Amino acid sequence: MKIVHVQSVLPQEDVVALKVKTGETSIKEAISKAVYHYLKCHTQV
């Protein structure tokens, strides 16, 4: 698996809400958890 660095700009309130919803304390882990969840749930056919 190749690892790629990704950067994005998000409003602070969205980042705070994402951290709360995922239960993570770091932005990096919250975004990672959300992306993997999205890919798992929305790519199943």
N, C-alpha and C positions, 0 to 999 in steps of 0.2 A: 504494500500500500504506500502510495506517495502522499506525503503531508504537504499541504499548501497553506501559506499564511494568508488570511483574509482580514480585511479591515472594512469597517462600515461606520457611518455616522447615524446615530439614533438620538431622539430626544431623551433627556435625562429621565423624565417620568416613565417612558417606555422601558428603559433599562431597569429602573427600580421595580416596576411591575413585573418584569420578566424574572428578576431575581426572587421576588416573593413567590411567584407562581411555580418556579422550578425548585424552590427551596435551597438554592445555592447562594453563597455569600460573595462569590467573585463574579464579575461581569463575564469573564472568559468562560467559566464553567456553565453559567446560566445560558449563554448563547449557544455553546456547544450542545448542551442537553436539549435545548429547544430545536436546534437544527436536526439532530438525530431523531428526535421524536417526530418531527414533521416528515422526514424522509421515510421513517418506518410506517407511519399511519397513512400517508398520502401517495405512496408509490405501490401499494399492494393492489393487484388487479384481480 
